[in-house]
């Protein structure tokens, strides 16, 4: 199992736009083979921090995800409104 | 539901020590009321990045957690070996 945490700080005036883009991304990604969890979270103290927390069966599933039409179309559109990002890929310890 | 992502960069020579401390913290915390998930992850590209991903029933459960004996004892011990940290508390959007 592979865990992904993708944290993005969004330009405040683009937050609604990005939430709409992420909604489609979540809907489409959950249909993918190998996708266990794909959930979007918003920081309770700073609403411009949006974080996708993902769980994939294996690295191959994640690699496939990044080549899907919806990923390659939507993620760059989100990226235009991101001012700061952090992406980590994890394996589980405990 | 409240999601917590606590990312810490650990001094390389203290990694085994910290993994031992986190093992006890995970074991004790999972017994707490209101704890849905409490899992430790390690970055696949940088083994010194350890991230706890947590799920709590509500903010009150998280607040109680931070007052437990095991939290107040173990977290400062881990903190001595941390060089960089990021803590975010989230609510779920999608």
N, CA and C atoms of all chains as a GROMACS GRO file, in nm:
protein
  564
    1UNK      N    1   0.084  -0.121   0.000
    1UNK     CA    2   0.000   0.000   0.000
    1UNK      C    3   0.088   0.126   0.000
    2UNK      N    4   0.045   0.224  -0.077
    2UNK     CA    5   0.116   0.351  -0.091
    2UNK      C    6   0.022   0.463  -0.046
    3UNK      N    7   0.074   0.555   0.035
    3UNK     CA    8  -0.005   0.669   0.082
    3UNK      C    9   0.052   0.797   0.020
    4UNK      N   10  -0.034   0.883  -0.028
    4UNK     CA   11   0.010   1.009  -0.086
    4UNK      C   12  -0.057   1.124  -0.010
    5UNK      N   13   0.023   1.225   0.024
    5UNK     CA   14  -0.031   1.348   0.083
    5UNK      C   15   0.015   1.464  -0.004
    6UNK      N   16  -0.082   1.526  -0.072
    6UNK     CA   17  -0.051   1.637  -0.164
    6UNK      C   18  -0.115   1.763  -0.108
    7UNK      N   19  -0.029   1.848  -0.048
    7UNK     CA   20  -0.077   1.971   0.018
    7UNK      C   21  -0.052   2.089  -0.073
    8UNK      N   22  -0.154   2.170  -0.095
    8UNK     CA   23  -0.142   2.287  -0.183
    8UNK      C   24  -0.202   2.410  -0.117
    9UNK      N   25  -0.130   2.520  -0.124
    9UNK     CA   26  -0.187   2.648  -0.080
    9UNK      C   27  -0.241   2.718  -0.204
   10UNK      N   28  -0.369   2.758  -0.198
   10UNK     CA   29  -0.440   2.810  -0.313
   10UNK      C   30  -0.457   2.961  -0.299
   11UNK      N   31  -0.448   3.033  -0.412
   11UNK     CA   32  -0.479   3.176  -0.411
   11UNK      C   33  -0.623   3.194  -0.363
   12UNK      N   34  -0.641   3.284  -0.266
   12UNK     CA   35  -0.770   3.295  -0.198
   12UNK      C   36  -0.887   3.317  -0.296
   13UNK      N   37  -0.866   3.402  -0.397
   13UNK     CA   38  -0.976   3.434  -0.490
   13UNK      C   39  -1.001   3.322  -0.591
   14UNK      N   40  -0.921   3.216  -0.586
   14UNK     CA   41  -0.939   3.104  -0.678
   14UNK      C   42  -0.986   2.977  -0.605
   15UNK      N   43  -1.018   2.993  -0.479
   15UNK     CA   44  -1.053   2.876  -0.396
   15UNK      C   45  -1.176   2.803  -0.450
   16UNK      N   46  -1.281   2.879  -0.485
   16UNK     CA   47  -1.402   2.815  -0.536
   16UNK      C   48  -1.376   2.743  -0.668
   17UNK      N   49  -1.297   2.806  -0.755
   17UNK     CA   50  -1.260   2.744  -0.882
   17UNK      C   51  -1.189   2.611  -0.858
   18UNK      N   52  -1.092   2.613  -0.768
   18UNK     CA   53  -1.012   2.494  -0.740
   18UNK      C   54  -1.098   2.385  -0.675
   19UNK      N   55  -1.188   2.424  -0.587
   19UNK     CA   56  -1.276   2.323  -0.524
   19UNK      C   57  -1.360   2.254  -0.631
   20UNK      N   58  -1.404   2.328  -0.730
   20UNK     CA   59  -1.479   2.268  -0.840
   20UNK      C   60  -1.395   2.172  -0.922
   21UNK      N   61  -1.271   2.211  -0.951
   21UNK     CA   62  -1.180   2.123  -1.026
   21UNK      C   63  -1.152   1.995  -0.948
   22UNK      N   64  -1.126   2.010  -0.818
   22UNK     CA   65  -1.096   1.894  -0.735
   22UNK      C   66  -1.216   1.799  -0.726
   23UNK      N   67  -1.336   1.856  -0.728
   23UNK     CA   68  -1.455   1.771  -0.719
   23UNK      C   69  -1.458   1.672  -0.835
   24UNK      N   70  -1.431   1.721  -0.955
   24UNK     CA   71  -1.429   1.631  -1.071
   24UNK      C   72  -1.314   1.530  -1.059
   25UNK      N   73  -1.197   1.579  -1.015
   25UNK     CA   74  -1.081   1.491  -1.001
   25UNK      C   75  -1.110   1.376  -0.903
   26UNK      N   76  -1.174   1.410  -0.792
   26UNK     CA   77  -1.208   1.307  -0.692
   26UNK      C   78  -1.305   1.205  -0.752
   27UNK      N   79  -1.410   1.255  -0.816
   27UNK     CA   80  -1.511   1.166  -0.876
   27UNK      C   81  -1.449   1.069  -0.975
   28UNK      N   82  -1.364   1.120  -1.063
   28UNK     CA   83  -1.304   1.036  -1.168
   28UNK      C   84  -1.200   0.940  -1.111
   29UNK      N   85  -1.121   0.989  -1.018
   29UNK     CA   86  -1.010   0.908  -0.965
   29UNK      C   87  -1.062   0.789  -0.886
   30UNK      N   88  -1.174   0.808  -0.813
   30UNK     CA   89  -1.227   0.698  -0.732
   30UNK      C   90  -1.272   0.579  -0.816
   31UNK      N   91  -1.293   0.603  -0.945
   31UNK     CA   92  -1.332   0.492  -1.034
   31UNK      C   93  -1.212   0.410  -1.079
   32UNK      N   94  -1.090   0.461  -1.055
   32UNK     CA   95  -0.969   0.392  -1.106
   32UNK      C   96  -0.939   0.264  -1.030
   33UNK      N   97  -0.886   0.167  -1.105
   33UNK     CA   98  -0.840   0.043  -1.044
   33UNK      C   99  -0.718   0.074  -0.956
   34UNK      N  100  -0.716   0.015  -0.839
   34UNK     CA  101  -0.601   0.034  -0.750
   34UNK      C  102  -0.614   0.153  -0.658
   35UNK      N  103  -0.721   0.233  -0.675
   35UNK     CA  104  -0.746   0.347  -0.586
   35UNK      C  105  -0.827   0.300  -0.465
   36UNK      N  106  -0.766   0.308  -0.347
   36UNK     CA  107  -0.834   0.265  -0.224
   36UNK      C  108  -0.906   0.384  -0.160
   37UNK      N  109  -0.834   0.496  -0.149
   37UNK     CA  110  -0.892   0.617  -0.091
   37UNK      C  111  -0.840   0.739  -0.168
   38UNK      N  112  -0.927   0.836  -0.187
   38UNK     CA  113  -0.888   0.961  -0.255
   38UNK      C  114  -0.980   1.068  -0.199
   39UNK      N  115  -0.929   1.142  -0.100
   39UNK     CA  116  -1.016   1.234  -0.026
   39UNK      C  117  -0.952   1.372  -0.016
   40UNK      N  118  -1.034   1.475  -0.030
   40UNK     CA  119  -0.984   1.612  -0.020
   40UNK      C  120  -1.018   1.672   0.116
   41UNK      N  121  -0.918   1.736   0.176
   41UNK     CA  122  -0.934   1.799   0.306
   41UNK      C  123  -0.896   1.946   0.299
   42UNK      N  124  -0.957   2.023   0.391
   42UNK     CA  125  -0.931   2.168   0.399
   42UNK      C  126  -0.885   2.200   0.541
   43UNK      N  127  -0.777   2.276   0.553
   43UNK     CA  128  -0.724   2.311   0.685
   43UNK      C  129  -0.829   2.392   0.764
   44UNK      N  130  -0.849   2.354   0.890
   44UNK     CA  131  -0.954   2.422   0.968
   44UNK      C  132  -0.912   2.564   1.009
   45UNK      N  133  -0.780   2.593   1.006
   45UNK     CA  134  -0.733   2.727   1.044
   45UNK      C  135  -0.700   2.814   0.923
   46UNK      N  136  -0.683   2.753   0.806
   46UNK     CA  137  -0.649   2.829   0.686
   46UNK      C  138  -0.718   2.762   0.567
   47UNK      N  139  -0.833   2.817   0.528
   47UNK     CA  140  -0.917   2.753   0.427
   47UNK      C  141  -0.850   2.746   0.290
   48UNK      N  142  -0.739   2.818   0.270
   48UNK     CA  143  -0.670   2.814   0.141
   48UNK      C  144  -0.571   2.696   0.132
   49UNK      N  145  -0.559   2.619   0.239
   49UNK     CA  146  -0.475   2.498   0.235
   49UNK      C  147  -0.564   2.378   0.207
   50UNK      N  148  -0.547   2.320   0.089
   50UNK     CA  149  -0.624   2.202   0.047
   50UNK      C  150  -0.528   2.084   0.032
   51UNK      N  151  -0.565   1.971   0.089
   51UNK     CA  152  -0.476   1.855   0.088
   51UNK      C  153  -0.550   1.730   0.045
   52UNK      N  154  -0.496   1.666  -0.058
   52UNK     CA  155  -0.550   1.539  -0.103
   52UNK      C  156  -0.476   1.429  -0.027
   53UNK      N  157  -0.551   1.340   0.036
   53UNK     CA  158  -0.489   1.225   0.104
   53UNK      C  159  -0.537   1.101   0.030
   54UNK      N  160  -0.440   1.024  -0.020
   54UNK     CA  161  -0.468   0.916  -0.114
   54UNK      C  162  -0.413   0.784  -0.064
   55UNK      N  163  -0.478   0.678  -0.103
   55UNK     CA  164  -0.424   0.545  -0.072
   55UNK      C  165  -0.437   0.461  -0.199
   56UNK      N  166  -0.324   0.403  -0.240
   56UNK     CA  167  -0.319   0.323  -0.362
   56UNK      C  168  -0.270   0.182  -0.331
   57UNK      N  169  -0.317   0.086  -0.407
   57UNK     CA  170  -0.276  -0.053  -0.384
   57UNK      C  171  -0.125  -0.069  -0.396
   58UNK      N  172  -0.066  -0.002  -0.493
   58UNK     CA  173   0.078  -0.011  -0.514
   58UNK      C  174   0.125   0.108  -0.598
   59UNK      N  175   0.257   0.115  -0.616
   59UNK     CA  176   0.316   0.227  -0.690
   59UNK      C  177   0.269   0.226  -0.836
   60UNK      N  178   0.248   0.109  -0.892
   60UNK     CA  179   0.203   0.098  -1.031
   60UNK      C  180   0.066   0.165  -1.050
   61UNK      N  181  -0.024   0.147  -0.954
   61UNK     CA  182  -0.157   0.211  -0.962
   61UNK      C  183  -0.144   0.363  -0.959
   62UNK      N  184  -0.054   0.412  -0.873
   62UNK     CA  185  -0.032   0.557  -0.864
   62UNK      C  186   0.027   0.610  -0.996
   63UNK      N  187   0.122   0.536  -1.052
   63UNK     CA  188   0.182   0.577  -1.180
   63UNK      C  189   0.076   0.581  -1.291
   64UNK      N  190  -0.011   0.482  -1.293
   64UNK     CA  191  -0.120   0.480  -1.392
   64UNK      C  192  -0.212   0.601  -1.375
   65UNK      N  193  -0.242   0.632  -1.247
   65UNK     CA  194  -0.329   0.746  -1.216
   65UNK      C  195  -0.275   0.875  -1.277
   66UNK      N  196  -0.143   0.891  -1.270
   66UNK     CA  197  -0.083   1.017  -1.316
   66UNK      C  198  -0.078   1.026  -1.469
   67UNK      N  199  -0.121   0.921  -1.534
   67UNK     CA  200  -0.128   0.924  -1.681
   67UNK      C  201  -0.272   0.927  -1.733
   68UNK      N  202  -0.369   0.933  -1.642
   68UNK     CA  203  -0.509   0.934  -1.687
   68UNK      C  204  -0.542   1.070  -1.749
   69UNK      N  205  -0.644   1.070  -1.830
   69UNK     CA  206  -0.688   1.194  -1.896
   69UNK      C  207  -0.727   1.298  -1.792
   70UNK      N  208  -0.807   1.256  -1.692
   70UNK     CA  209  -0.855   1.353  -1.592
   70UNK      C  210  -0.740   1.412  -1.510
   71UNK      N  211  -0.641   1.329  -1.474
   71UNK     CA  212  -0.525   1.382  -1.400
   71UNK      C  213  -0.448   1.483  -1.485
   72UNK      N  214  -0.416   1.444  -1.608
   72UNK     CA  215  -0.332   1.528  -1.694
   72UNK      C  216  -0.404   1.657  -1.737
   73UNK      N  217  -0.537   1.655  -1.735
   73UNK     CA  218  -0.614   1.775  -1.770
   73UNK      C  219  -0.634   1.865  -1.648
   74UNK      N  220  -0.678   1.806  -1.533
   74UNK     CA  221  -0.722   1.887  -1.418
   74UNK      C  222  -0.605   1.937  -1.333
   75UNK      N  223  -0.504   1.852  -1.309
   75UNK     CA  224  -0.396   1.891  -1.216
   75UNK      C  225  -0.321   2.017  -1.263
   76UNK      N  226  -0.289   2.030  -1.391
   76UNK     CA  227  -0.225   2.157  -1.433
   76UNK      C  228  -0.316   2.279  -1.416
   77UNK      N  229  -0.449   2.259  -1.432
   77UNK     CA  230  -0.542   2.370  -1.412
   77UNK      C  231  -0.542   2.414  -1.265
   78UNK      N  232  -0.540   2.317  -1.174
   78UNK     CA  233  -0.528   2.349  -1.031
   78UNK      C  234  -0.394   2.421  -1.008
   79UNK      N  235  -0.290   2.368  -1.069
   79UNK     CA  236  -0.154   2.420  -1.048
   79UNK      C  237  -0.139   2.569  -1.076
   80UNK      N  238  -0.218   2.620  -1.168
   80UNK     CA  239  -0.212   2.763  -1.201
   80UNK      C  240  -0.250   2.852  -1.083
   81UNK      N  241  -0.325   2.793  -0.987
   81UNK     CA  242  -0.375   2.873  -0.874
   81UNK      C  243  -0.307   2.836  -0.742
   82UNK      N  244  -0.198   2.759  -0.751
   82UNK     CA  245  -0.127   2.713  -0.632
   82UNK      C  246  -0.007   2.805  -0.607
   83UNK      N  247   0.010   2.848  -0.481
   83UNK     CA  248   0.126   2.933  -0.449
   83UNK      C  249   0.235   2.856  -0.376
   84UNK      N  250   0.201   2.740  -0.319
   84UNK     CA  251   0.297   2.662  -0.241
   84UNK      C  252   0.249   2.518  -0.239
   85UNK      N  253   0.342   2.425  -0.257
   85UNK     CA  254   0.298   2.285  -0.260
   85UNK      C  255   0.395   2.193  -0.189
   86UNK      N  256   0.344   2.082  -0.139
   86UNK     CA  257   0.428   1.977  -0.079
   86UNK      C  258   0.365   1.844  -0.114
   87UNK      N  259   0.445   1.756  -0.174
   87UNK     CA  260   0.396   1.623  -0.211
   87UNK      C  261   0.484   1.518  -0.145
   88UNK      N  262   0.422   1.428  -0.072
   88UNK     CA  263   0.498   1.317  -0.013
   88UNK      C  264   0.431   1.184  -0.046
   89UNK      N  265   0.515   1.087  -0.073
   89UNK     CA  266   0.466   0.950  -0.098
   89UNK      C  267   0.524   0.862   0.014
   90UNK      N  268   0.436   0.786   0.076
   90UNK     CA  269   0.475   0.713   0.197
   90UNK      C  270   0.445   0.564   0.187
   91UNK      N  271   0.520   0.488   0.265
   91UNK     CA  272   0.476   0.352   0.300
   91UNK      C  273   0.441   0.353   0.448
   92UNK      N  274   0.360   0.257   0.488
   92UNK     CA  275   0.313   0.252   0.626
   92UNK      C  276   0.417   0.185   0.715
   93UNK      N  277   0.443   0.243   0.832
   93UNK     CA  278   0.534   0.182   0.930
   93UNK      C  279   0.453   0.103   1.031
   94UNK      N  280   0.361   0.172   1.101
   94UNK     CA  281   0.273   0.108   1.200
   94UNK      C  282   0.129   0.143   1.165
   95UNK      N  283  -1.587   1.460   1.179
   95UNK     CA  284  -1.455   1.394   1.173
   95UNK      C  285  -1.343   1.497   1.151
   96UNK      N  286  -1.233   1.474   1.219
   96UNK     CA  287  -1.116   1.562   1.211
   96UNK      C  288  -0.997   1.479   1.163
   97UNK      N  289  -0.923   1.532   1.066
   97UNK     CA  290  -0.804   1.464   1.015
   97UNK      C  291  -0.680   1.542   1.058
   98UNK      N  292  -0.579   1.473   1.102
   98UNK     CA  293  -0.454   1.538   1.142
   98UNK      C  294  -0.339   1.478   1.062
   99UNK      N  295  -0.253   1.565   1.008
   99UNK     CA  296  -0.132   1.520   0.941
   99UNK      C  297  -0.015   1.589   1.011
  100UNK      N  298   0.067   1.509   1.079
  100UNK     CA  299   0.181   1.562   1.155
  100UNK      C  300   0.309   1.510   1.092
  101UNK      N  301   0.374   1.598   1.014
  101UNK     CA  302   0.495   1.559   0.941
  101UNK      C  303   0.618   1.608   1.015
  102UNK      N  304   0.714   1.520   1.038
  102UNK     CA  305   0.836   1.556   1.110
  102UNK      C  306   0.959   1.504   1.037
  103UNK      N  307   1.059   1.589   1.025
  103UNK     CA  308   1.189   1.544   0.974
  103UNK      C  309   1.278   1.513   1.095
  104UNK      N  310   1.332   1.390   1.095
  104UNK     CA  311   1.405   1.340   1.212
  104UNK      C  312   1.555   1.340   1.183
  105UNK      N  313   1.636   1.371   1.285
  105UNK     CA  314   1.782   1.358   1.270
  105UNK      C  315   1.813   1.213   1.234
  106UNK      N  316   1.896   1.195   1.132
  106UNK     CA  317   1.918   1.061   1.077
  106UNK      C  318   1.964   0.960   1.183
  107UNK      N  319   2.055   1.001   1.270
  107UNK     CA  320   2.109   0.906   1.370
  107UNK      C  321   2.011   0.880   1.484
  108UNK      N  322   1.896   0.945   1.484
  108UNK     CA  323   1.796   0.924   1.588
  108UNK      C  324   1.672   0.854   1.535
  109UNK      N  325   1.678   0.810   1.411
  109UNK     CA  326   1.560   0.753   1.347
  109UNK      C  327   1.510   0.627   1.420
  110UNK      N  328   1.600   0.538   1.455
  110UNK     CA  329   1.559   0.415   1.525
  110UNK      C  330   1.496   0.447   1.660
  111UNK      N  331   1.557   0.543   1.732
  111UNK     CA  332   1.504   0.587   1.861
  111UNK      C  333   1.361   0.638   1.845
  112UNK      N  334   1.341   0.723   1.744
  112UNK     CA  335   1.210   0.784   1.724
  112UNK      C  336   1.107   0.680   1.680
  113UNK      N  337   1.149   0.586   1.596
  113UNK     CA  338   1.055   0.480   1.555
  113UNK      C  339   1.009   0.399   1.677
  114UNK      N  340   1.098   0.376   1.772
  114UNK     CA  341   1.061   0.307   1.896
  114UNK      C  342   0.962   0.387   1.978
  115UNK      N  343   0.987   0.517   1.990
  115UNK     CA  344   0.896   0.604   2.065
  115UNK      C  345   0.758   0.608   2.000
  116UNK      N  346   0.757   0.622   1.866
  116UNK     CA  347   0.630   0.628   1.794
  116UNK      C  348   0.552   0.497   1.807
  117UNK      N  349   0.625   0.384   1.814
  117UNK     CA  350   0.556   0.254   1.826
  117UNK      C  351   0.468   0.254   1.952
  118UNK      N  352   0.527   0.300   2.064
  118UNK     CA  353   0.450   0.304   2.188
  118UNK      C  354   0.334   0.403   2.175
  119UNK      N  355   0.362   0.520   2.115
  119UNK     CA  356   0.258   0.622   2.100
  119UNK      C  357   0.138   0.569   2.019
  120UNK      N  358   0.169   0.497   1.911
  120UNK     CA  359   0.063   0.440   1.827
  120UNK      C  360  -0.020   0.339   1.907
  121UNK      N  361   0.050   0.249   1.977
  121UNK     CA  362  -0.018   0.145   2.055
  121UNK      C  363  -0.114   0.206   2.159
  122UNK      N  364  -0.066   0.305   2.232
  122UNK     CA  365  -0.146   0.365   2.338
  122UNK      C  366  -0.260   0.450   2.283
  123UNK      N  367  -0.231   0.524   2.176
  123UNK     CA  368  -0.332   0.617   2.123
  123UNK      C  369  -0.449   0.542   2.062
  124UNK      N  370  -0.422   0.428   2.000
  124UNK     CA  371  -0.533   0.352   1.938
  124UNK      C  372  -0.635   0.302   2.039
  125UNK      N  373  -0.597   0.300   2.167
  125UNK     CA  374  -0.692   0.258   2.272
  125UNK      C  375  -0.786   0.371   2.313
  126UNK      N  376  -0.753   0.494   2.271
  126UNK     CA  377  -0.830   0.610   2.316
  126UNK      C  378  -0.969   0.616   2.253
  127UNK      N  379  -1.064   0.665   2.334
  127UNK     CA  380  -1.199   0.690   2.285
  127UNK      C  381  -1.194   0.803   2.182
  128UNK      N  382  -1.263   0.785   2.071
  128UNK     CA  383  -1.268   0.890   1.969
  128UNK      C  384  -1.158   0.880   1.865
  129UNK      N  385  -1.064   0.787   1.884
  129UNK     CA  386  -0.957   0.767   1.785
  129UNK      C  387  -1.005   0.668   1.678
  130UNK      N  388  -1.017   0.716   1.555
  130UNK     CA  389  -1.062   0.630   1.444
  130UNK      C  390  -0.941   0.568   1.374
  131UNK      N  391  -0.841   0.650   1.344
  131UNK     CA  392  -0.718   0.601   1.278
  131UNK      C  393  -0.599   0.676   1.337
  132UNK      N  394  -0.489   0.604   1.353
  132UNK     CA  395  -0.365   0.666   1.402
  132UNK      C  396  -0.252   0.583   1.346
  133UNK      N  397  -0.196   0.630   1.234
  133UNK     CA  398  -0.102   0.548   1.158
  133UNK      C  399   0.025   0.627   1.126
  134UNK      N  400   0.139   0.560   1.137
  134UNK     CA  401   0.267   0.624   1.108
  134UNK      C  402   0.318   0.583   0.970
  135UNK      N  403   0.362   0.684   0.894
  135UNK     CA  404   0.413   0.661   0.758
  135UNK      C  405   0.555   0.717   0.746
  136UNK      N  406   0.631   0.657   0.653
  136UNK     CA  407   0.768   0.698   0.626
  136UNK      C  408   0.780   0.732   0.477
  137UNK      N  409   0.840   0.845   0.446
  137UNK     CA  410   0.855   0.887   0.307
  137UNK      C  411   0.940   0.786   0.229
  138UNK      N  412   0.892   0.746   0.113
  138UNK     CA  413   0.966   0.643   0.038
  138UNK      C  414   1.096   0.698  -0.023
  139UNK      N  415   1.108   0.831  -0.036
  139UNK     CA  416   1.229   0.890  -0.093
  139UNK      C  417   1.323   0.946   0.014
  140UNK      N  418   1.273   0.969   0.133
  140UNK     CA  419   1.354   1.025   0.242
  140UNK      C  420   1.308   0.961   0.372
  141UNK      N  421   1.383   0.860   0.416
  141UNK     CA  422   1.339   0.780   0.532
  141UNK      C  423   1.336   0.860   0.661
  142UNK      N  424   1.396   0.981   0.661
  142UNK     CA  425   1.394   1.063   0.783
  142UNK      C  426   1.265   1.147   0.795
  143UNK      N  427   1.179   1.137   0.698
  143UNK     CA  428   1.049   1.206   0.707
  143UNK      C  429   0.944   1.107   0.757
  144UNK      N  430   0.896   1.130   0.878
  144UNK     CA  431   0.794   1.044   0.939
  144UNK      C  432   0.666   1.126   0.959
  145UNK      N  433   0.555   1.070   0.918
  145UNK     CA  434   0.428   1.144   0.923
  145UNK      C  435   0.319   1.061   0.988
  146UNK      N  436   0.259   1.117   1.091
  146UNK     CA  437   0.145   1.052   1.154
  146UNK      C  438   0.019   1.104   1.084
  147UNK      N  439  -0.064   1.012   1.040
  147UNK     CA  440  -0.192   1.051   0.980
  147UNK      C  441  -0.302   0.997   1.071
  148UNK      N  442  -0.384   1.089   1.118
  148UNK     CA  443  -0.478   1.057   1.226
  148UNK      C  444  -0.621   1.091   1.186
  149UNK      N  445  -0.714   1.019   1.242
  149UNK     CA  446  -0.854   1.052   1.223
  149UNK      C  447  -0.921   1.044   1.359
  150UNK      N  448  -0.991   1.151   1.395
  150UNK     CA  449  -1.058   1.161   1.525
  150UNK      C  450  -1.207   1.189   1.503
  151UNK      N  451  -1.287   1.139   1.597
  151UNK     CA  452  -1.433   1.160   1.585
  151UNK      C  453  -1.469   1.307   1.584
  152UNK      N  454  -1.400   1.384   1.668
  152UNK     CA  455  -1.427   1.529   1.675
  152UNK      C  456  -1.308   1.598   1.740
  153UNK      N  457  -1.314   1.731   1.744
  153UNK     CA  458  -1.205   1.811   1.799
  153UNK      C  459  -1.185   1.781   1.948
  154UNK      N  460  -1.293   1.752   2.018
  154UNK     CA  461  -1.284   1.722   2.161
  154UNK      C  462  -1.198   1.598   2.185
  155UNK      N  463  -1.212   1.497   2.098
  155UNK     CA  464  -1.132   1.374   2.113
  155UNK      C  465  -0.984   1.405   2.093
  156UNK      N  466  -0.955   1.490   1.994
  156UNK     CA  467  -0.816   1.529   1.967
  156UNK      C  468  -0.759   1.608   2.085
  157UNK      N  469  -0.839   1.698   2.140
  157UNK     CA  470  -0.794   1.777   2.256
  157UNK      C  471  -0.765   1.686   2.375
  158UNK      N  472  -0.851   1.587   2.397
  158UNK     CA  473  -0.829   1.491   2.508
  158UNK      C  474  -0.700   1.414   2.486
  159UNK      N  475  -0.678   1.372   2.357
  159UNK     CA  476  -0.557   1.298   2.322
  159UNK      C  477  -0.431   1.374   2.363
  160UNK      N  478  -0.431   1.505   2.340
  160UNK     CA  479  -0.311   1.585   2.366
  160UNK      C  480  -0.287   1.607   2.516
  161UNK      N  481  -0.381   1.561   2.597
  161UNK     CA  482  -0.363   1.570   2.744
  161UNK      C  483  -0.336   1.435   2.807
  162UNK      N  484  -0.326   1.329   2.727
  162UNK     CA  485  -0.301   1.195   2.785
  162UNK      C  486  -0.157   1.186   2.834
  163UNK      N  487  -0.135   1.094   2.926
  163UNK     CA  488   0.000   1.073   2.982
  163UNK      C  489   0.097   1.036   2.871
  164UNK      N  490   0.058   0.941   2.783
  164UNK     CA  491   0.151   0.895   2.679
  164UNK      C  492   0.185   1.007   2.579
  165UNK      N  493   0.087   1.090   2.543
  165UNK     CA  494   0.116   1.202   2.452
  165UNK      C  495   0.213   1.301   2.518
  166UNK      N  496   0.182   1.339   2.641
  166UNK     CA  497   0.262   1.443   2.709
  166UNK      C  498   0.403   1.393   2.743
  167UNK      N  499   0.418   1.261   2.754
  167UNK     CA  500   0.550   1.204   2.783
  167UNK      C  501   0.629   1.182   2.653
  168UNK      N  502   0.565   1.118   2.551
  168UNK     CA  503   0.641   1.072   2.434
  168UNK      C  504   0.666   1.184   2.332
  169UNK      N  505   0.566   1.270   2.308
  169UNK     CA  506   0.580   1.371   2.203
  169UNK      C  507   0.700   1.466   2.227
  170UNK      N  508   0.722   1.512   2.350
  170UNK     CA  509   0.842   1.596   2.371
  170UNK      C  510   0.972   1.519   2.349
  171UNK      N  511   0.973   1.387   2.380
  171UNK     CA  512   1.094   1.306   2.357
  171UNK      C  513   1.122   1.297   2.207
  172UNK      N  514   1.016   1.276   2.128
  172UNK     CA  515   1.032   1.277   1.982
  172UNK      C  516   1.082   1.415   1.937
  173UNK      N  517   1.023   1.519   1.992
  173UNK     CA  518   1.053   1.656   1.953
  173UNK      C  519   1.201   1.693   1.963
  174UNK      N  520   1.272   1.629   2.057
  174UNK     CA  521   1.416   1.656   2.072
  174UNK      C  522   1.496   1.617   1.948
  175UNK      N  523   1.440   1.527   1.867
  175UNK     CA  524   1.512   1.474   1.751
  175UNK      C  525   1.454   1.522   1.618
  176UNK      N  526   1.365   1.620   1.626
  176UNK     CA  527   1.298   1.673   1.506
  176UNK      C  528   1.370   1.799   1.460
  177UNK      N  529   1.397   1.807   1.328
  177UNK     CA  530   1.463   1.927   1.276
  177UNK      C  531   1.366   2.019   1.201
  178UNK      N  532   1.251   1.964   1.162
  178UNK     CA  533   1.154   2.041   1.084
  178UNK      C  534   1.018   1.976   1.103
  179UNK      N  535   0.917   2.057   1.122
  179UNK     CA  536   0.784   1.998   1.145
  179UNK      C  537   0.674   2.075   1.074
  180UNK      N  538   0.564   2.004   1.044
  180UNK     CA  539   0.444   2.068   0.988
  180UNK      C  540   0.323   1.994   1.043
  181UNK      N  541   0.233   2.069   1.104
  181UNK     CA  542   0.112   2.007   1.160
  181UNK      C  543  -0.009   2.075   1.098
  182UNK      N  544  -0.097   1.995   1.042
  182UNK     CA  545  -0.222   2.050   0.989
  182UNK      C  546  -0.340   1.971   1.043
  183UNK      N  547  -0.445   2.045   1.072
  183UNK     CA  548  -0.571   1.983   1.116
  183UNK      C  549  -0.677   2.017   1.011
  184UNK      N  550  -0.747   1.914   0.966
  184UNK     CA  551  -0.837   1.930   0.851
  184UNK      C  552  -0.978   1.883   0.879
  185UNK      N  553  -1.070   1.939   0.803
  185UNK     CA  554  -1.201   1.875   0.788
  185UNK      C  555  -1.211   1.824   0.644
  186UNK      N  556  -1.298   1.727   0.625
  186UNK     CA  557  -1.310   1.665   0.492
  186UNK      C  558  -1.400   1.749   0.401
  187UNK      N  559  -1.357   1.770   0.277
  187UNK     CA  560  -1.438   1.842   0.179
  187UNK      C  561  -1.516   1.740   0.094
  188UNK      N  562  -1.443   1.652   0.028
  188UNK     CA  563  -1.503   1.545  -0.054
  188UNK      C  564  -1.446   1.412  -0.008
   0.00000   0.00000   0.00000
